[in-house]
Amino acid sequence: MKTVLGQLKSYALRTNEYLSQHPKLRKRIIWSVAVFLIPQIYFVRELIAAELLFGVLFAVLFVLGTIFYVVGAIGERGLVWAEAGGRVLIQSARRGYSTLEELSKRQFRHPHSESAQ
């Protein structure tokens, strides 16, 4: 009894001898295998191309999302800074207003001056 590998080897040798004697059959087998494999190769290429396109689309969406996030974060920080700056501006305006109010209540001339008497 032969091993499986030995049986396969003897079968391959017999098939090779038979195909070498019948070249038309060999060409038909080669064409049949080619007709089967070429669409498979084309299908794989199409899948790879589709995956690349989806990858590029995903990358573009990722970049857009990142840009929107960064702009939003900068906007939030800007609002925080604007609020702090607004508080400083309001305090400064209140101090200026109170100073102006004090100045408006004072008399322009001293009470003991010549023109006041």
Phi and psi in radians as a Rosetta constraint file:
Dihedral C 1 N 2 CA 2 C 2 CIRCULARHARMONIC -1.546 0.35
Dihedral N 2 CA 2 C 2 N 3 CIRCULARHARMONIC 2.771 0.35
Dihedral C 2 N 3 CA 3 C 3 CIRCULARHARMONIC -1.367 0.35
Dihedral N 3 CA 3 C 3 N 4 CIRCULARHARMONIC 2.928 0.35
Dihedral C 3 N 4 CA 4 C 4 CIRCULARHARMONIC -1.097 0.35
Dihedral N 4 CA 4 C 4 N 5 CIRCULARHARMONIC -0.718 0.35
Dihedral C 4 N 5 CA 5 C 5 CIRCULARHARMONIC -1.122 0.35
Dihedral N 5 CA 5 C 5 N 6 CIRCULARHARMONIC -0.707 0.35
Dihedral C 5 N 6 CA 6 C 6 CIRCULARHARMONIC -1.124 0.35
Dihedral N 6 CA 6 C 6 N 7 CIRCULARHARMONIC -0.687 0.35
Dihedral C 6 N 7 CA 7 C 7 CIRCULARHARMONIC -1.128 0.35
Dihedral N 7 CA 7 C 7 N 8 CIRCULARHARMONIC -0.756 0.35
Dihedral C 7 N 8 CA 8 C 8 CIRCULARHARMONIC -1.104 0.35
Dihedral N 8 CA 8 C 8 N 9 CIRCULARHARMONIC -0.698 0.35
Dihedral C 8 N 9 CA 9 C 9 CIRCULARHARMONIC -1.127 0.35
Dihedral N 9 CA 9 C 9 N 10 CIRCULARHARMONIC -0.766 0.35
Dihedral C 9 N 10 CA 10 C 10 CIRCULARHARMONIC -1.167 0.35
Dihedral N 10 CA 10 C 10 N 11 CIRCULARHARMONIC -0.649 0.35
Dihedral C 10 N 11 CA 11 C 11 CIRCULARHARMONIC -1.126 0.35
Dihedral N 11 CA 11 C 11 N 12 CIRCULARHARMONIC -0.724 0.35
Dihedral C 11 N 12 CA 12 C 12 CIRCULARHARMONIC -1.134 0.35
Dihedral N 12 CA 12 C 12 N 13 CIRCULARHARMONIC -0.693 0.35
Dihedral C 12 N 13 CA 13 C 13 CIRCULARHARMONIC -1.141 0.35
Dihedral N 13 CA 13 C 13 N 14 CIRCULARHARMONIC -0.743 0.35
Dihedral C 13 N 14 CA 14 C 14 CIRCULARHARMONIC -1.127 0.35
Dihedral N 14 CA 14 C 14 N 15 CIRCULARHARMONIC -0.719 0.35
Dihedral C 14 N 15 CA 15 C 15 CIRCULARHARMONIC -1.147 0.35
Dihedral N 15 CA 15 C 15 N 16 CIRCULARHARMONIC -0.712 0.35
Dihedral C 15 N 16 CA 16 C 16 CIRCULARHARMONIC -1.102 0.35
Dihedral N 16 CA 16 C 16 N 17 CIRCULARHARMONIC -0.730 0.35
Dihedral C 16 N 17 CA 17 C 17 CIRCULARHARMONIC -1.122 0.35
Dihedral N 17 CA 17 C 17 N 18 CIRCULARHARMONIC -0.739 0.35
Dihedral C 17 N 18 CA 18 C 18 CIRCULARHARMONIC -1.136 0.35
Dihedral N 18 CA 18 C 18 N 19 CIRCULARHARMONIC -0.749 0.35
Dihedral C 18 N 19 CA 19 C 19 CIRCULARHARMONIC -1.226 0.35
Dihedral N 19 CA 19 C 19 N 20 CIRCULARHARMONIC -0.552 0.35
Dihedral C 19 N 20 CA 20 C 20 CIRCULARHARMONIC -1.201 0.35
Dihedral N 20 CA 20 C 20 N 21 CIRCULARHARMONIC -0.443 0.35
Dihedral C 20 N 21 CA 21 C 21 CIRCULARHARMONIC -1.455 0.35
Dihedral N 21 CA 21 C 21 N 22 CIRCULARHARMONIC -0.372 0.35
Dihedral C 21 N 22 CA 22 C 22 CIRCULARHARMONIC -2.154 0.35
Dihedral N 22 CA 22 C 22 N 23 CIRCULARHARMONIC 1.513 0.35
Dihedral C 22 N 23 CA 23 C 23 CIRCULARHARMONIC -1.181 0.35
Dihedral N 23 CA 23 C 23 N 24 CIRCULARHARMONIC -0.536 0.35
Dihedral C 23 N 24 CA 24 C 24 CIRCULARHARMONIC -1.137 0.35
Dihedral N 24 CA 24 C 24 N 25 CIRCULARHARMONIC -0.717 0.35
Dihedral C 24 N 25 CA 25 C 25 CIRCULARHARMONIC -1.131 0.35
Dihedral N 25 CA 25 C 25 N 26 CIRCULARHARMONIC -0.703 0.35
Dihedral C 25 N 26 CA 26 C 26 CIRCULARHARMONIC -1.067 0.35
Dihedral N 26 CA 26 C 26 N 27 CIRCULARHARMONIC -0.768 0.35
Dihedral C 26 N 27 CA 27 C 27 CIRCULARHARMONIC -1.125 0.35
Dihedral N 27 CA 27 C 27 N 28 CIRCULARHARMONIC -0.687 0.35
Dihedral C 27 N 28 CA 28 C 28 CIRCULARHARMONIC -1.123 0.35
Dihedral N 28 CA 28 C 28 N 29 CIRCULARHARMONIC -0.726 0.35
Dihedral C 28 N 29 CA 29 C 29 CIRCULARHARMONIC -1.128 0.35
Dihedral N 29 CA 29 C 29 N 30 CIRCULARHARMONIC -0.760 0.35
Dihedral C 29 N 30 CA 30 C 30 CIRCULARHARMONIC -1.086 0.35
Dihedral N 30 CA 30 C 30 N 31 CIRCULARHARMONIC -0.766 0.35
Dihedral C 30 N 31 CA 31 C 31 CIRCULARHARMONIC -1.134 0.35
Dihedral N 31 CA 31 C 31 N 32 CIRCULARHARMONIC -0.672 0.35
Dihedral C 31 N 32 CA 32 C 32 CIRCULARHARMONIC -1.118 0.35
Dihedral N 32 CA 32 C 32 N 33 CIRCULARHARMONIC -0.765 0.35
Dihedral C 32 N 33 CA 33 C 33 CIRCULARHARMONIC -1.137 0.35
Dihedral N 33 CA 33 C 33 N 34 CIRCULARHARMONIC -0.705 0.35
Dihedral C 33 N 34 CA 34 C 34 CIRCULARHARMONIC -1.120 0.35
Dihedral N 34 CA 34 C 34 N 35 CIRCULARHARMONIC -0.741 0.35
Dihedral C 34 N 35 CA 35 C 35 CIRCULARHARMONIC -1.109 0.35
Dihedral N 35 CA 35 C 35 N 36 CIRCULARHARMONIC -0.560 0.35
Dihedral C 35 N 36 CA 36 C 36 CIRCULARHARMONIC -1.348 0.35
Dihedral N 36 CA 36 C 36 N 37 CIRCULARHARMONIC -0.674 0.35
Dihedral C 36 N 37 CA 37 C 37 CIRCULARHARMONIC -1.438 0.35
Dihedral N 37 CA 37 C 37 N 38 CIRCULARHARMONIC -0.610 0.35
Dihedral C 37 N 38 CA 38 C 38 CIRCULARHARMONIC -1.073 0.35
Dihedral N 38 CA 38 C 38 N 39 CIRCULARHARMONIC -0.815 0.35
Dihedral C 38 N 39 CA 39 C 39 CIRCULARHARMONIC -1.087 0.35
Dihedral N 39 CA 39 C 39 N 40 CIRCULARHARMONIC -0.570 0.35
Dihedral C 39 N 40 CA 40 C 40 CIRCULARHARMONIC -1.126 0.35
Dihedral N 40 CA 40 C 40 N 41 CIRCULARHARMONIC -0.760 0.35
Dihedral C 40 N 41 CA 41 C 41 CIRCULARHARMONIC -1.117 0.35
Dihedral N 41 CA 41 C 41 N 42 CIRCULARHARMONIC -0.740 0.35
Dihedral C 41 N 42 CA 42 C 42 CIRCULARHARMONIC -1.088 0.35
Dihedral N 42 CA 42 C 42 N 43 CIRCULARHARMONIC -0.745 0.35
Dihedral C 42 N 43 CA 43 C 43 CIRCULARHARMONIC -1.089 0.35
Dihedral N 43 CA 43 C 43 N 44 CIRCULARHARMONIC -0.734 0.35
Dihedral C 43 N 44 CA 44 C 44 CIRCULARHARMONIC -1.126 0.35
Dihedral N 44 CA 44 C 44 N 45 CIRCULARHARMONIC -0.715 0.35
Dihedral C 44 N 45 CA 45 C 45 CIRCULARHARMONIC -1.107 0.35
Dihedral N 45 CA 45 C 45 N 46 CIRCULARHARMONIC -0.699 0.35
Dihedral C 45 N 46 CA 46 C 46 CIRCULARHARMONIC -1.127 0.35
Dihedral N 46 CA 46 C 46 N 47 CIRCULARHARMONIC -0.708 0.35
Dihedral C 46 N 47 CA 47 C 47 CIRCULARHARMONIC -1.119 0.35
Dihedral N 47 CA 47 C 47 N 48 CIRCULARHARMONIC -0.711 0.35
Dihedral C 47 N 48 CA 48 C 48 CIRCULARHARMONIC -1.123 0.35
Dihedral N 48 CA 48 C 48 N 49 CIRCULARHARMONIC -0.745 0.35
Dihedral C 48 N 49 CA 49 C 49 CIRCULARHARMONIC -1.107 0.35
Dihedral N 49 CA 49 C 49 N 50 CIRCULARHARMONIC -0.741 0.35
Dihedral C 49 N 50 CA 50 C 50 CIRCULARHARMONIC -1.124 0.35
Dihedral N 50 CA 50 C 50 N 51 CIRCULARHARMONIC -0.701 0.35
Dihedral C 50 N 51 CA 51 C 51 CIRCULARHARMONIC -1.118 0.35
Dihedral N 51 CA 51 C 51 N 52 CIRCULARHARMONIC -0.702 0.35
Dihedral C 51 N 52 CA 52 C 52 CIRCULARHARMONIC -1.118 0.35
Dihedral N 52 CA 52 C 52 N 53 CIRCULARHARMONIC -0.735 0.35
Dihedral C 52 N 53 CA 53 C 53 CIRCULARHARMONIC -1.102 0.35
Dihedral N 53 CA 53 C 53 N 54 CIRCULARHARMONIC -0.767 0.35
Dihedral C 53 N 54 CA 54 C 54 CIRCULARHARMONIC -1.140 0.35
Dihedral N 54 CA 54 C 54 N 55 CIRCULARHARMONIC -0.612 0.35
Dihedral C 54 N 55 CA 55 C 55 CIRCULARHARMONIC -1.115 0.35
Dihedral N 55 CA 55 C 55 N 56 CIRCULARHARMONIC -0.746 0.35
Dihedral C 55 N 56 CA 56 C 56 CIRCULARHARMONIC -1.136 0.35
Dihedral N 56 CA 56 C 56 N 57 CIRCULARHARMONIC -0.747 0.35
Dihedral C 56 N 57 CA 57 C 57 CIRCULARHARMONIC -1.076 0.35
Dihedral N 57 CA 57 C 57 N 58 CIRCULARHARMONIC -0.754 0.35
Dihedral C 57 N 58 CA 58 C 58 CIRCULARHARMONIC -1.097 0.35
Dihedral N 58 CA 58 C 58 N 59 CIRCULARHARMONIC -0.713 0.35
Dihedral C 58 N 59 CA 59 C 59 CIRCULARHARMONIC -1.109 0.35
Dihedral N 59 CA 59 C 59 N 60 CIRCULARHARMONIC -0.725 0.35
Dihedral C 59 N 60 CA 60 C 60 CIRCULARHARMONIC -1.111 0.35
Dihedral N 60 CA 60 C 60 N 61 CIRCULARHARMONIC -0.790 0.35
Dihedral C 60 N 61 CA 61 C 61 CIRCULARHARMONIC -1.115 0.35
Dihedral N 61 CA 61 C 61 N 62 CIRCULARHARMONIC -0.641 0.35
Dihedral C 61 N 62 CA 62 C 62 CIRCULARHARMONIC -1.122 0.35
Dihedral N 62 CA 62 C 62 N 63 CIRCULARHARMONIC -0.764 0.35
Dihedral C 62 N 63 CA 63 C 63 CIRCULARHARMONIC -1.131 0.35
Dihedral N 63 CA 63 C 63 N 64 CIRCULARHARMONIC -0.752 0.35
Dihedral C 63 N 64 CA 64 C 64 CIRCULARHARMONIC -1.088 0.35
Dihedral N 64 CA 64 C 64 N 65 CIRCULARHARMONIC -0.770 0.35
Dihedral C 64 N 65 CA 65 C 65 CIRCULARHARMONIC -1.069 0.35
Dihedral N 65 CA 65 C 65 N 66 CIRCULARHARMONIC -0.706 0.35
Dihedral C 65 N 66 CA 66 C 66 CIRCULARHARMONIC -1.121 0.35
Dihedral N 66 CA 66 C 66 N 67 CIRCULARHARMONIC -0.742 0.35
Dihedral C 66 N 67 CA 67 C 67 CIRCULARHARMONIC -1.089 0.35
Dihedral N 67 CA 67 C 67 N 68 CIRCULARHARMONIC -0.794 0.35
Dihedral C 67 N 68 CA 68 C 68 CIRCULARHARMONIC -1.093 0.35
Dihedral N 68 CA 68 C 68 N 69 CIRCULARHARMONIC -0.682 0.35
Dihedral C 68 N 69 CA 69 C 69 CIRCULARHARMONIC -1.125 0.35
Dihedral N 69 CA 69 C 69 N 70 CIRCULARHARMONIC -0.784 0.35
Dihedral C 69 N 70 CA 70 C 70 CIRCULARHARMONIC -1.133 0.35
Dihedral N 70 CA 70 C 70 N 71 CIRCULARHARMONIC -0.734 0.35
Dihedral C 70 N 71 CA 71 C 71 CIRCULARHARMONIC -1.106 0.35
Dihedral N 71 CA 71 C 71 N 72 CIRCULARHARMONIC -0.718 0.35
Dihedral C 71 N 72 CA 72 C 72 CIRCULARHARMONIC -1.115 0.35
Dihedral N 72 CA 72 C 72 N 73 CIRCULARHARMONIC -0.748 0.35
Dihedral C 72 N 73 CA 73 C 73 CIRCULARHARMONIC -1.121 0.35
Dihedral N 73 CA 73 C 73 N 74 CIRCULARHARMONIC -0.722 0.35
Dihedral C 73 N 74 CA 74 C 74 CIRCULARHARMONIC -1.119 0.35
Dihedral N 74 CA 74 C 74 N 75 CIRCULARHARMONIC -0.686 0.35
Dihedral C 74 N 75 CA 75 C 75 CIRCULARHARMONIC -1.090 0.35
Dihedral N 75 CA 75 C 75 N 76 CIRCULARHARMONIC -0.728 0.35
Dihedral C 75 N 76 CA 76 C 76 CIRCULARHARMONIC -1.123 0.35
Dihedral N 76 CA 76 C 76 N 77 CIRCULARHARMONIC -0.740 0.35
Dihedral C 76 N 77 CA 77 C 77 CIRCULARHARMONIC -1.105 0.35
Dihedral N 77 CA 77 C 77 N 78 CIRCULARHARMONIC -0.680 0.35
Dihedral C 77 N 78 CA 78 C 78 CIRCULARHARMONIC -1.094 0.35
Dihedral N 78 CA 78 C 78 N 79 CIRCULARHARMONIC -0.681 0.35
Dihedral C 78 N 79 CA 79 C 79 CIRCULARHARMONIC -1.143 0.35
Dihedral N 79 CA 79 C 79 N 80 CIRCULARHARMONIC -0.673 0.35
Dihedral C 79 N 80 CA 80 C 80 CIRCULARHARMONIC -1.122 0.35
Dihedral N 80 CA 80 C 80 N 81 CIRCULARHARMONIC -0.779 0.35
Dihedral C 80 N 81 CA 81 C 81 CIRCULARHARMONIC -1.149 0.35
Dihedral N 81 CA 81 C 81 N 82 CIRCULARHARMONIC -0.677 0.35
Dihedral C 81 N 82 CA 82 C 82 CIRCULARHARMONIC -1.138 0.35
Dihedral N 82 CA 82 C 82 N 83 CIRCULARHARMONIC -0.646 0.35
Dihedral C 82 N 83 CA 83 C 83 CIRCULARHARMONIC -1.133 0.35
Dihedral N 83 CA 83 C 83 N 84 CIRCULARHARMONIC -0.770 0.35
Dihedral C 83 N 84 CA 84 C 84 CIRCULARHARMONIC -1.125 0.35
Dihedral N 84 CA 84 C 84 N 85 CIRCULARHARMONIC -0.754 0.35
Dihedral C 84 N 85 CA 85 C 85 CIRCULARHARMONIC -1.141 0.35
Dihedral N 85 CA 85 C 85 N 86 CIRCULARHARMONIC -0.631 0.35
Dihedral C 85 N 86 CA 86 C 86 CIRCULARHARMONIC -1.133 0.35
Dihedral N 86 CA 86 C 86 N 87 CIRCULARHARMONIC -0.684 0.35
Dihedral C 86 N 87 CA 87 C 87 CIRCULARHARMONIC -1.115 0.35
Dihedral N 87 CA 87 C 87 N 88 CIRCULARHARMONIC -0.742 0.35
Dihedral C 87 N 88 CA 88 C 88 CIRCULARHARMONIC -1.098 0.35
Dihedral N 88 CA 88 C 88 N 89 CIRCULARHARMONIC -0.754 0.35
Dihedral C 88 N 89 CA 89 C 89 CIRCULARHARMONIC -1.112 0.35
Dihedral N 89 CA 89 C 89 N 90 CIRCULARHARMONIC -0.725 0.35
Dihedral C 89 N 90 CA 90 C 90 CIRCULARHARMONIC -1.142 0.35
Dihedral N 90 CA 90 C 90 N 91 CIRCULARHARMONIC -0.749 0.35
Dihedral C 90 N 91 CA 91 C 91 CIRCULARHARMONIC -1.088 0.35
Dihedral N 91 CA 91 C 91 N 92 CIRCULARHARMONIC -0.726 0.35
Dihedral C 91 N 92 CA 92 C 92 CIRCULARHARMONIC -1.134 0.35
Dihedral N 92 CA 92 C 92 N 93 CIRCULARHARMONIC -0.710 0.35
Dihedral C 92 N 93 CA 93 C 93 CIRCULARHARMONIC -1.140 0.35
Dihedral N 93 CA 93 C 93 N 94 CIRCULARHARMONIC -0.689 0.35
Dihedral C 93 N 94 CA 94 C 94 CIRCULARHARMONIC -1.113 0.35
Dihedral N 94 CA 94 C 94 N 95 CIRCULARHARMONIC -0.756 0.35
Dihedral C 94 N 95 CA 95 C 95 CIRCULARHARMONIC -1.090 0.35
Dihedral N 95 CA 95 C 95 N 96 CIRCULARHARMONIC -0.732 0.35
Dihedral C 95 N 96 CA 96 C 96 CIRCULARHARMONIC -1.128 0.35
Dihedral N 96 CA 96 C 96 N 97 CIRCULARHARMONIC -0.706 0.35
Dihedral C 96 N 97 CA 97 C 97 CIRCULARHARMONIC -1.134 0.35
Dihedral N 97 CA 97 C 97 N 98 CIRCULARHARMONIC -0.746 0.35
Dihedral C 97 N 98 CA 98 C 98 CIRCULARHARMONIC -1.154 0.35
Dihedral N 98 CA 98 C 98 N 99 CIRCULARHARMONIC -0.625 0.35
Dihedral C 98 N 99 CA 99 C 99 CIRCULARHARMONIC -1.141 0.35
Dihedral N 99 CA 99 C 99 N 100 CIRCULARHARMONIC -0.759 0.35
Dihedral C 99 N 100 CA 100 C 100 CIRCULARHARMONIC -1.117 0.35
Dihedral N 100 CA 100 C 100 N 101 CIRCULARHARMONIC -0.642 0.35
Dihedral C 100 N 101 CA 101 C 101 CIRCULARHARMONIC -1.137 0.35
Dihedral N 101 CA 101 C 101 N 102 CIRCULARHARMONIC -0.737 0.35
Dihedral C 101 N 102 CA 102 C 102 CIRCULARHARMONIC -1.099 0.35
Dihedral N 102 CA 102 C 102 N 103 CIRCULARHARMONIC -0.732 0.35
Dihedral C 102 N 103 CA 103 C 103 CIRCULARHARMONIC -1.154 0.35
Dihedral N 103 CA 103 C 103 N 104 CIRCULARHARMONIC -0.600 0.35
Dihedral C 103 N 104 CA 104 C 104 CIRCULARHARMONIC -1.268 0.35
Dihedral N 104 CA 104 C 104 N 105 CIRCULARHARMONIC -0.447 0.35
Dihedral C 104 N 105 CA 105 C 105 CIRCULARHARMONIC -1.407 0.35
Dihedral N 105 CA 105 C 105 N 106 CIRCULARHARMONIC -0.349 0.35
Dihedral C 105 N 106 CA 106 C 106 CIRCULARHARMONIC -1.335 0.35
Dihedral N 106 CA 106 C 106 N 107 CIRCULARHARMONIC 2.696 0.35
Dihedral C 106 N 107 CA 107 C 107 CIRCULARHARMONIC -1.458 0.35
Dihedral N 107 CA 107 C 107 N 108 CIRCULARHARMONIC 2.605 0.35
Dihedral C 107 N 108 CA 108 C 108 CIRCULARHARMONIC -1.318 0.35
Dihedral N 108 CA 108 C 108 N 109 CIRCULARHARMONIC -0.477 0.35
Dihedral C 108 N 109 CA 109 C 109 CIRCULARHARMONIC -2.015 0.35
Dihedral N 109 CA 109 C 109 N 110 CIRCULARHARMONIC 2.628 0.35
Dihedral C 109 N 110 CA 110 C 110 CIRCULARHARMONIC -1.251 0.35
Dihedral N 110 CA 110 C 110 N 111 CIRCULARHARMONIC 2.613 0.35
Dihedral C 110 N 111 CA 111 C 111 CIRCULARHARMONIC -1.136 0.35
Dihedral N 111 CA 111 C 111 N 112 CIRCULARHARMONIC -0.432 0.35
Dihedral C 111 N 112 CA 112 C 112 CIRCULARHARMONIC -1.751 0.35
Dihedral N 112 CA 112 C 112 N 113 CIRCULARHARMONIC 0.254 0.35
Dihedral C 112 N 113 CA 113 C 113 CIRCULARHARMONIC -1.360 0.35
Dihedral N 113 CA 113 C 113 N 114 CIRCULARHARMONIC 2.886 0.35
Dihedral C 113 N 114 CA 114 C 114 CIRCULARHARMONIC -1.151 0.35
Dihedral N 114 CA 114 C 114 N 115 CIRCULARHARMONIC -0.737 0.35
Dihedral C 114 N 115 CA 115 C 115 CIRCULARHARMONIC -1.283 0.35
Dihedral N 115 CA 115 C 115 N 116 CIRCULARHARMONIC -0.407 0.35
Dihedral C 115 N 116 CA 116 C 116 CIRCULARHARMONIC -1.368 0.35
Dihedral N 116 CA 116 C 116 N 117 CIRCULARHARMONIC -0.385 0.35
